[in-house]
Amino acid sequence: MKMMKILSLAAVISSLFLAACTAPSNTLTFNPTAPTASTAFNTGNQKAIVSVVTKDERRQAEISAYTHEGQLHKLSSSPDVTALFQQIIQQDLNAKGFRLSNTQANTNLLVTVKEFYAKVDEGTIRHKITSRIQLEIHVQGAKGNYTKNMGSSRVDEGALGVNNQDIQKSLDATLKEVVKALYNDQEIANAIRQYAN
């Protein structure tokens, strides 16, 4: 009798373990590229000491949601969206020659994430993913302010149902476009130099 209970318990534990292994993760991981050697390091930017603050003003916490086998799957980001763009902006400014500091800054850069979402439309034989990223970047210095909106969107379609990999691919491509635009942008760097003490 005791052996039967042990075997029953082992069977229940192993089935729970197997069920957990087959469930898809609800977290998508993003690894943005660092600025390349072609990003111009400007020694003139060393005069500006920049504090970067990133905040998340999206309407929803998840980065996408879709239905699979009658269940709603909400996806989140790793790192979270705030940390992701904090890293991207700091890498960009550092590569362009700016010094970064939280306490001794003479210029503040506020990055507001307005959108980071992949909208999924599913039909019986096709799906459509519309991914969109929108940022508002605000430079605040002693001599003035500057605001720039940056973003990108794209539509991807595929056959049958959607899965995490489809959504990851779409958001990765959109993020890559935004990161490339940020790294190539000179208007924000010019505003930091212009409005710093």
BAPAMAR-32575 format. One record per residue (C-alpha): x, y, z; residue in three letters; residue number from 1; chain. Coordinates in nm, 2 decimals, decimal comma. Example, Ala and Ser with C-alpha at 12.3 -4.5 7.8 and 13.67 -1.06 7.14 Angstrom:
residues 2
+--------+--------+--------+------+-----+-----+
:      X :      Y :      Z : type : seq : mol :
+--------+--------+--------+------+-----+-----+
:   1,23 :  -0,45 :   0,78 :  ALA :   1 :   A :
:   1,37 :  -0,11 :   0,71 :  SER :   2 :   A :
+--------+--------+--------+------+-----+-----+
***
This chain:
residues 197
+--------+--------+--------+------+-----+-----+
:      X :      Y :      Z : type : seq : mol :
+--------+--------+--------+------+-----+-----+
:   0,00 :   0,00 :   0,00 :  MET :   1 :   A :
:   0,28 :   0,24 :   0,09 :  LYS :   2 :   A :
:   0,46 :   0,15 :  -0,23 :  MET :   3 :   A :
:   0,14 :   0,23 :  -0,43 :  MET :   4 :   A :
:   0,12 :   0,58 :  -0,27 :  LYS :   5 :   A :
:   0,48 :   0,65 :  -0,36 :  ILE :   6 :   A :
:   0,43 :   0,54 :  -0,72 :  LEU :   7 :   A :
:   0,12 :   0,75 :  -0,75 :  SER :   8 :   A :
:   0,29 :   1,05 :  -0,61 :  LEU :   9 :   A :
:   0,59 :   1,00 :  -0,85 :  ALA :  10 :   A :
:   0,35 :   0,97 :  -1,14 :  ALA :  11 :   A :
:   0,17 :   1,30 :  -1,05 :  VAL :  12 :   A :
:   0,50 :   1,48 :  -1,00 :  ILE :  13 :   A :
:   0,65 :   1,36 :  -1,33 :  SER :  14 :   A :
:   0,33 :   1,45 :  -1,52 :  SER :  15 :   A :
:   0,34 :   1,80 :  -1,37 :  LEU :  16 :   A :
:   0,70 :   1,84 :  -1,46 :  PHE :  17 :   A :
:   0,64 :   1,73 :  -1,82 :  LEU :  18 :   A :
:   0,35 :   1,96 :  -1,85 :  ALA :  19 :   A :
:   0,56 :   2,25 :  -1,73 :  ALA :  20 :   A :
:   0,83 :   2,17 :  -1,98 :  CYS :  21 :   A :
:   0,59 :   2,18 :  -2,28 :  THR :  22 :   A :
:   0,43 :   2,51 :  -2,19 :  ALA :  23 :   A :
:   0,57 :   2,79 :  -2,40 :  PRO :  24 :   A :
:   0,74 :   3,07 :  -2,21 :  SER :  25 :   A :
:   0,55 :   3,40 :  -2,18 :  ASN :  26 :   A :
:   0,88 :   3,60 :  -2,19 :  THR :  27 :   A :
:   1,05 :   3,72 :  -2,50 :  LEU :  28 :   A :
:   1,42 :   3,81 :  -2,47 :  THR :  29 :   A :
:   1,57 :   4,10 :  -2,65 :  PHE :  30 :   A :
:   1,94 :   4,16 :  -2,71 :  ASN :  31 :   A :
:   1,99 :   4,49 :  -2,90 :  PRO :  32 :   A :
:   2,31 :   4,54 :  -3,09 :  THR :  33 :   A :
:   2,57 :   4,77 :  -2,95 :  ALA :  34 :   A :
:   2,69 :   5,07 :  -3,15 :  PRO :  35 :   A :
:   2,94 :   4,98 :  -3,42 :  THR :  36 :   A :
:   3,28 :   5,13 :  -3,48 :  ALA :  37 :   A :
:   3,12 :   5,35 :  -3,74 :  SER :  38 :   A :
:   2,95 :   5,55 :  -3,47 :  THR :  39 :   A :
:   3,15 :   5,87 :  -3,44 :  ALA :  40 :   A :
:   3,31 :   5,93 :  -3,10 :  PHE :  41 :   A :
:   3,32 :   6,31 :  -3,06 :  ASN :  42 :   A :
:   3,56 :   6,44 :  -2,80 :  THR :  43 :   A :
:   3,36 :   6,76 :  -2,80 :  GLY :  44 :   A :
:   3,07 :   6,57 :  -2,64 :  ASN :  45 :   A :
:   3,29 :   6,51 :  -2,33 :  GLN :  46 :   A :
:   3,18 :   6,85 :  -2,19 :  LYS :  47 :   A :
:   2,82 :   6,74 :  -2,15 :  ALA :  48 :   A :
:   2,75 :   6,51 :  -1,86 :  ILE :  49 :   A :
:   2,41 :   6,34 :  -1,92 :  VAL :  50 :   A :
:   2,17 :   6,18 :  -1,68 :  SER :  51 :   A :
:   1,94 :   5,93 :  -1,86 :  VAL :  52 :   A :
:   1,60 :   5,84 :  -1,72 :  VAL :  53 :   A :
:   1,36 :   5,60 :  -1,90 :  THR :  54 :   A :
:   1,00 :   5,56 :  -1,82 :  LYS :  55 :   A :
:   0,73 :   5,34 :  -1,95 :  ASP :  56 :   A :
:   0,40 :   5,51 :  -2,05 :  GLU :  57 :   A :
:   0,25 :   5,22 :  -2,25 :  ARG :  58 :   A :
:  -0,12 :   5,15 :  -2,22 :  ARG :  59 :   A :
:  -0,06 :   4,78 :  -2,12 :  GLN :  60 :   A :
:   0,22 :   4,60 :  -1,94 :  ALA :  61 :   A :
:   0,24 :   4,31 :  -2,19 :  GLU :  62 :   A :
:   0,43 :   4,34 :  -2,52 :  ILE :  63 :   A :
:   0,18 :   4,11 :  -2,71 :  SER :  64 :   A :
:  -0,11 :   3,88 :  -2,65 :  ALA :  65 :   A :
:  -0,26 :   3,60 :  -2,86 :  TYR :  66 :   A :
:  -0,49 :   3,31 :  -2,82 :  THR :  67 :   A :
:  -0,37 :   2,95 :  -2,85 :  HIS :  68 :   A :
:  -0,59 :   2,65 :  -2,79 :  GLU :  69 :   A :
:  -0,86 :   2,87 :  -2,64 :  GLY :  70 :   A :
:  -0,62 :   3,03 :  -2,38 :  GLN :  71 :   A :
:  -0,50 :   3,39 :  -2,39 :  LEU :  72 :   A :
:  -0,12 :   3,42 :  -2,37 :  HIS :  73 :   A :
:   0,02 :   3,75 :  -2,26 :  LYS :  74 :   A :
:   0,39 :   3,80 :  -2,34 :  LEU :  75 :   A :
:   0,64 :   4,01 :  -2,14 :  SER :  76 :   A :
:   0,98 :   4,14 :  -2,22 :  SER :  77 :   A :
:   1,32 :   4,05 :  -2,07 :  SER :  78 :   A :
:   1,48 :   4,28 :  -1,99 :  PRO :  79 :   A :
:   1,17 :   4,49 :  -1,92 :  ASP :  80 :   A :
:   1,10 :   4,76 :  -2,17 :  VAL :  81 :   A :
:   1,23 :   5,04 :  -1,94 :  THR :  82 :   A :
:   1,57 :   4,87 :  -1,88 :  ALA :  83 :   A :
:   1,59 :   4,77 :  -2,25 :  LEU :  84 :   A :
:   1,57 :   5,13 :  -2,37 :  PHE :  85 :   A :
:   1,79 :   5,27 :  -2,08 :  GLN :  86 :   A :
:   2,06 :   5,03 :  -2,20 :  GLN :  87 :   A :
:   2,02 :   5,13 :  -2,56 :  ILE :  88 :   A :
:   2,03 :   5,50 :  -2,50 :  ILE :  89 :   A :
:   2,32 :   5,48 :  -2,26 :  GLN :  90 :   A :
:   2,52 :   5,27 :  -2,51 :  GLN :  91 :   A :
:   2,45 :   5,52 :  -2,79 :  ASP :  92 :   A :
:   2,55 :   5,83 :  -2,58 :  LEU :  93 :   A :
:   2,86 :   5,66 :  -2,45 :  ASN :  94 :   A :
:   2,97 :   5,56 :  -2,81 :  ALA :  95 :   A :
:   2,92 :   5,92 :  -2,92 :  LYS :  96 :   A :
:   3,15 :   6,05 :  -2,64 :  GLY :  97 :   A :
:   2,91 :   6,17 :  -2,38 :  PHE :  98 :   A :
:   2,98 :   6,12 :  -2,01 :  ARG :  99 :   A :
:   2,70 :   5,96 :  -1,81 :  LEU : 100 :   A :
:   2,62 :   6,03 :  -1,45 :  SER : 101 :   A :
:   2,32 :   6,02 :  -1,22 :  ASN : 102 :   A :
:   2,44 :   6,29 :  -0,98 :  THR : 103 :   A :
:   2,67 :   6,55 :  -1,16 :  GLN : 104 :   A :
:   2,48 :   6,59 :  -1,48 :  ALA : 105 :   A :
:   2,44 :   6,92 :  -1,66 :  ASN : 106 :   A :
:   2,19 :   6,78 :  -1,91 :  THR : 107 :   A :
:   1,89 :   6,54 :  -1,85 :  ASN : 108 :   A :
:   1,76 :   6,30 :  -2,11 :  LEU : 109 :   A :
:   1,42 :   6,16 :  -2,05 :  LEU : 110 :   A :
:   1,32 :   5,87 :  -2,27 :  VAL : 111 :   A :
:   0,95 :   5,79 :  -2,26 :  THR : 112 :   A :
:   0,84 :   5,46 :  -2,41 :  VAL : 113 :   A :
:   0,50 :   5,53 :  -2,57 :  LYS : 114 :   A :
:   0,45 :   5,20 :  -2,75 :  GLU : 115 :   A :
:   0,62 :   4,86 :  -2,76 :  PHE : 116 :   A :
:   0,36 :   4,61 :  -2,88 :  TYR : 117 :   A :
:   0,29 :   4,35 :  -3,14 :  ALA : 118 :   A :
:  -0,08 :   4,33 :  -3,22 :  LYS : 119 :   A :
:  -0,19 :   3,99 :  -3,34 :  VAL : 120 :   A :
:  -0,48 :   3,93 :  -3,57 :  ASP : 121 :   A :
:  -0,56 :   3,56 :  -3,62 :  GLU : 122 :   A :
:  -0,78 :   3,40 :  -3,88 :  GLY : 123 :   A :
:  -0,84 :   3,03 :  -3,95 :  THR : 124 :   A :
:  -0,56 :   3,00 :  -4,21 :  ILE : 125 :   A :
:  -0,35 :   3,31 :  -4,17 :  ARG : 126 :   A :
:  -0,22 :   3,55 :  -3,91 :  HIS : 127 :   A :
:  -0,10 :   3,91 :  -3,91 :  LYS : 128 :   A :
:   0,14 :   4,07 :  -3,66 :  ILE : 129 :   A :
:   0,16 :   4,45 :  -3,65 :  THR : 130 :   A :
:   0,45 :   4,55 :  -3,43 :  SER : 131 :   A :
:   0,51 :   4,91 :  -3,33 :  ARG : 132 :   A :
:   0,76 :   5,09 :  -3,12 :  ILE : 133 :   A :
:   0,73 :   5,46 :  -3,03 :  GLN : 134 :   A :
:   0,97 :   5,67 :  -2,82 :  LEU : 135 :   A :
:   0,97 :   6,03 :  -2,71 :  GLU : 136 :   A :
:   1,32 :   6,16 :  -2,63 :  ILE : 137 :   A :
:   1,34 :   6,49 :  -2,43 :  HIS : 138 :   A :
:   1,66 :   6,68 :  -2,38 :  VAL : 139 :   A :
:   1,66 :   6,92 :  -2,09 :  GLN : 140 :   A :
:   1,95 :   7,15 :  -2,02 :  GLY : 141 :   A :
:   2,02 :   7,49 :  -1,86 :  ALA : 142 :   A :
:   2,00 :   7,67 :  -2,20 :  LYS : 143 :   A :
:   1,68 :   7,50 :  -2,33 :  GLY : 144 :   A :
:   1,48 :   7,19 :  -2,42 :  ASN : 145 :   A :
:   1,44 :   6,97 :  -2,72 :  TYR : 146 :   A :
:   1,20 :   6,69 :  -2,80 :  THR : 147 :   A :
:   1,22 :   6,42 :  -3,07 :  LYS : 148 :   A :
:   0,98 :   6,14 :  -3,14 :  ASN : 149 :   A :
:   1,13 :   5,82 :  -3,29 :  MET : 150 :   A :
:   0,98 :   5,49 :  -3,38 :  GLY : 151 :   A :
:   0,90 :   5,22 :  -3,63 :  SER : 152 :   A :
:   0,63 :   4,98 :  -3,72 :  SER : 153 :   A :
:   0,60 :   4,68 :  -3,95 :  ARG : 154 :   A :
:   0,35 :   4,42 :  -4,06 :  VAL : 155 :   A :
:   0,43 :   4,05 :  -4,08 :  ASP : 156 :   A :
:   0,20 :   3,78 :  -4,21 :  GLU : 157 :   A :
:   0,21 :   3,41 :  -4,20 :  GLY : 158 :   A :
:   0,02 :   3,09 :  -4,25 :  ALA : 159 :   A :
:  -0,19 :   2,92 :  -3,98 :  LEU : 160 :   A :
:  -0,16 :   3,01 :  -3,61 :  GLY : 161 :   A :
:   0,09 :   3,25 :  -3,45 :  VAL : 162 :   A :
:   0,35 :   3,15 :  -3,19 :  ASN : 163 :   A :
:   0,61 :   3,32 :  -2,97 :  ASN : 164 :   A :
:   0,88 :   3,29 :  -3,24 :  GLN : 165 :   A :
:   0,67 :   3,48 :  -3,49 :  ASP : 166 :   A :
:   0,60 :   3,76 :  -3,25 :  ILE : 167 :   A :
:   0,97 :   3,77 :  -3,14 :  GLN : 168 :   A :
:   1,08 :   3,79 :  -3,50 :  LYS : 169 :   A :
:   0,85 :   4,08 :  -3,57 :  SER : 170 :   A :
:   0,94 :   4,28 :  -3,26 :  LEU : 171 :   A :
:   1,31 :   4,21 :  -3,31 :  ASP : 172 :   A :
:   1,30 :   4,35 :  -3,66 :  ALA : 173 :   A :
:   1,11 :   4,66 :  -3,54 :  THR : 174 :   A :
:   1,35 :   4,71 :  -3,25 :  LEU : 175 :   A :
:   1,65 :   4,68 :  -3,48 :  LYS : 176 :   A :
:   1,51 :   4,96 :  -3,70 :  GLU : 177 :   A :
:   1,46 :   5,19 :  -3,40 :  VAL : 178 :   A :
:   1,81 :   5,11 :  -3,26 :  VAL : 179 :   A :
:   1,97 :   5,18 :  -3,60 :  LYS : 180 :   A :
:   1,78 :   5,51 :  -3,62 :  ALA : 181 :   A :
:   1,89 :   5,61 :  -3,27 :  LEU : 182 :   A :
:   2,26 :   5,52 :  -3,34 :  TYR : 183 :   A :
:   2,25 :   5,72 :  -3,67 :  ASN : 184 :   A :
:   2,07 :   6,02 :  -3,53 :  ASP : 185 :   A :
:   2,28 :   6,33 :  -3,47 :  GLN : 186 :   A :
:   1,99 :   6,57 :  -3,37 :  GLU : 187 :   A :
:   1,97 :   6,45 :  -3,01 :  ILE : 188 :   A :
:   2,35 :   6,47 :  -2,97 :  ALA : 189 :   A :
:   2,35 :   6,83 :  -3,12 :  ASN : 190 :   A :
:   2,07 :   6,93 :  -2,87 :  ALA : 191 :   A :
:   2,26 :   6,79 :  -2,58 :  ILE : 192 :   A :
:   2,57 :   6,99 :  -2,68 :  ARG : 193 :   A :
:   2,36 :   7,30 :  -2,75 :  GLN : 194 :   A :
:   2,16 :   7,30 :  -2,42 :  TYR : 195 :   A :
:   2,42 :   7,18 :  -2,18 :  ALA : 196 :   A :
:   2,58 :   7,43 :  -1,94 :  ASN : 197 :   A :
+--------+--------+--------+------+-----+-----+
***
